């Protein structure tokens, strides 16, 4: 058991180091390409920090072991909002840019709503609830719409950057040495993402072994230990980004990761093999939707356009409270 604990600690250290390198490289890359750190957070960082979930779920689908897939995806989205956003906002209130409120958070709500409808077969049609190949293709199509608009934004920012110094503020925010070139920036992002993925795998492996040694139910591992473990890259990247003042990168990472998890990862996994919804899966989907709505309310004009520490505490309590209740009722 002590060896498993040391493995978890080693994985966490890899995650923290990888998170720092990813943020440095992403901020530098944003400056060199003339795009906002938010755009990088929604794409490069979000995809990289979602890589552990993708690896876990595709591997499970290929091997026919789907017990943890559902819990990993929806548990990760819960953790992204209730744990990671809350942790980042407790470090420093998160300023939410208008583009996030206008499009990115609503897109996250739309993907969440679609996943909820597709996963409630028992309530809507009377047959056992699951995500089949058709559901997966529908989620992938919606994800491609998100990618299209995000990439289009990046291209527009590039054109504007060539025509004037509109990204001067982003360059100042990046706070990177002027001699750091684009190749080095990309290398930093790749190295950091590699450390995040490796750290996540080590942490999850150690945590699962530790849970088994402690007698924790395997049905709960997917929703809690594996979900939180594969979300640790987002936690590391978002907290480090907040500490360095890149709050837009931090919130972009969370929102982008949730869209990636439901659109790309759930969609891809469901096209490979059908994912059954567990008996209490409807509750899990409902909590993800509730947390997503809470993030939208906090980030909108009703919430002042920023996530403050009091709102972070509410999100954290909702998450911890549900996970505790779910652990008791499982």
N, C-alpha and C positions, 0 to 999 in steps of 0.2 A: 504493500500500500504506500509506503514512503517513497518507493521508486516512482510510482505513478504520480505522486504529488510533485516530485522533483521534475518530472517530465512536463507537467502542467506549467510549472514556474518557468522552465526553459522556453516553452512555447509562448508564454506571455511576454518574455523578454524579446523574443524574435518579433512578436507583433508590435511592440512599442517601438523598436528600432525601425522596423519596416514602415510603420505609420509616419515616423518622422521623415524618413527618406522620400516616401511618396509625396508628402506635402511639399517638401523642398523642391523636388523635381517637377511636380505639377504646377506650382506657382511660377517656377522659372520657365516652364514650357508655355504657360499662358502668356507670359511676358514676351517671349521670343516669337510666338505665333501671332501675337496681337489679338488674342481673344481673352474673354473674361475668365477669372478663376472659377466662376459659377459654371460656365460651359464645360470646363475641364472636370469639375466635380461631378456634373451630371453624366459624363461619358466615360473618360479614362479612369478616374478614381472609382466611380460607381461600379464599372465593369470589373475592375481589378479586385475591389474588395468583395464583390459578389462571386468571385471565382471559386472560393471554397464551397459555397452552396451549390454552384453548378457542378463541381467535381463530385461532391457527395451524391447528388441526386441522379446524375447521369450514370455514375458507377452503380448505384442501387438499381436503376432501371435495367441496365445491361445484365446485372446478375439476378434479376427477378426478386430482389429483396426490397419491397416498397413500404415496409413498416415505418421507417423513419422519414420518408420523403415528405409526406404531408406536414408532419410536425416541424421538420426542418424549415420548410418554406414559410409557413404561416407563423411559426415561432420566431423566425428571423425578422419578419416584418413587424411583429410585436416588439421585439427587442430594439429594432432600429428606431422606433418612435418612443416607446415607453422607457427604454434604458439609455440608448445612445444619444438621442436628441436631448433627453432630460439631463444626462451627464454633461454634455457640451454646454447646455444653457446654464447649468449650475456653476460651471467654470466662468462663463461670461455670457450675458444676455445676447441672444442671436438676432442680429438685424436681418430682416427678410426683405430682399429686393422685390420690386413690383412684378418682375417677370415670373418669379416663383409663384406668387399668389395668383397671377393672371392665367398661367398655363401649366406649370409643372405640378403643383399640388392638385389642381383639378384633374390633370391627367392621371395622377396617382389614385385619386378617388374613382375615376372612371374604370381603371384597370381593376381596382379592388371590388367595385360593384359588379363588374363582369365576372370576376372569379367567384364572387358570392352567388350570383345567379346560376352559373354553370355548375357549382358544387352543391346545389340544393335540390338535386333530382328527387330525393325522397319526399320533399315538401311539394314540389311542382308537378311531378309526374307519377309519384308512387313507387318508382323503382329505386334500387339501392344507389345511394349517392356516390359519385365518382367523377374523376376528370378523365374523359376518354380522348381518343385521337382528334375528334372533331373539336372538342373543347380546347385542346392544345393548339390546334391550328388557328382558332379564333383569337386566342391570347397572343400568339406569335404575330398575327396580322396587326393587332392593336399596338404591339410593341414596335413593329416596323414603322407605324405612323409616328410614334414618339421619336424614333431615331431620325426619321426624315426631317421633322421640324427642328430637332436639335442640331443636326448637321447643317441644315440651311441657315440657322442662326450663326453657327461658327463661320460659315463661308461669308455671310454678310459682314460679320465683325472683321474678317480678314480684309475684305474690300474697303471697309471704312478705315481700317488701320493704314492701308496703303495711301489713302487720300488725306490723312490728317492724324494728329496726335490724340485721337479720341480715347486711346487706351492708356494715356499717361497715368491716370489714377491707378489702373490695374498694375502698371509697371512699378509704381511706388509701393503699392500694397504687396507686391511679390517679394520685395526686400531681398533680392538676390544679387550677387556680385555681377557687374556688367560683363565680365569676361567669361561667364558661364555660357557656353554655346548650346545650340539646340541638340546636338548629338549627346552632350553630357547630360542635358536635361532629360532626354528620352531614356538614357542609360540609368539615371537615378530612379525614374519612375519604374522601369523594368526590374531593377534590382530590389527596389522597395516592395513592389508587388510580389516578387518571388519570395521575399522574406515573409510577407503577409500570408501567402498561401502555405508556405512551409510551416510557419508558426501556428497557423490555424489547424493544419493537419496534426501536428505534434500535440497541440493543446487538446483537440477533440479526442485523439487516441488515448491520451493520458486521462482525460476526464471520464471517458466511457469506462475504461478499466477501473478507475477509482470508484465510479458509481456501482459497477458490478461487485467490487470488493466490499462496498458498504451496503449492498443489498437493495439498491434503488431499482424500481420497476423499469424494464426496458421500454415499455409503452410510453413512459414519460421522458425518456432520454432524448427522443427526437425533438420534442417541443421545448425542452429546457436546455440540457447540457449541449447537445449537438447544435441546436438553434443558436444559443448564446455563443458557443464556441466558434461557429462559422460566421457569427456577426462581430467577433472580436476585431477583425480587420477594420470594419466600419467604425467601431468604437475607438480604436487606436488612431485611425486617420482623422476622425472628426474632432476628437479631443485635442490632438496635436495641432490641427488646423485652427481650432478656436484659441488655443494658447498663443499661437503665432499671429492672431488677429484676422485670419481668413475665415470669418464666420459664413460668408457666402459659399465657400468651398465645402464647409462642414454640412450646411443644410442641403446643398446640392448633392452631396454624397449620400445622405440619408434618403432623400426623395428619389434620386436616381436609382439607388440600390433597391428600394421597394418596387419600383417599376420593373427593374431587371428581374427581381425575384419572381414576380407574378407573370410578367409578360414573356421573358426569355426562358427562365429556369423551369417554372411550372409548365409553360407551353412546350418546351423541348422535351421535358421528362414525360409529359402526358402523350406526346406523339410516339414515344418509344414504347411505353407500357402504361396501361391504365392505372391511375392512382386512386385507390379507394379512400373515401372519406370516413374516418373513424367514428365511433358512436357519439363522441362529444365534439366532433369536428365542426359542427354547425356553431357551437359556442365559440370555438377558436376563430372562425371566420368572422363572427359578429364582433368579437373584441378587436380584431384587426381593423374592421370597418369603423368601430367607435374611436379607436386611437387615431385613425386617419382623419376622421372628421374633427377630432380635437386639435390635431396639428393645423388643419385648414382654418379653424376658428381662431386659434392663437396667432396665426400668421397673417390673417386678413385685417382689414381696417377695424373690425370689431375687437380684435385683440391688440390693436396698436401697431401692427406691422412688425412686431418683434416678440420673441419668446423670452420672457423674463423668468427669474428664478422661482417665483410662486407658481407659474404655469408648469415649469419643469417638475416641481414637487408633485403637482396633481398627476401629470403623466406618469411619473415614476411610481406613485402610489397605486394608480390604476393597474399598471403592469405587474408590480410585485404582488398586489392583492389577488389578481386573477391567477397568476402562476401558483401562488400559495393554495388558493381554493382548488385549482385544477389538480394539484398534487395530492390533495386530500381526497378528492372525489374519484380519482382514477381507479 
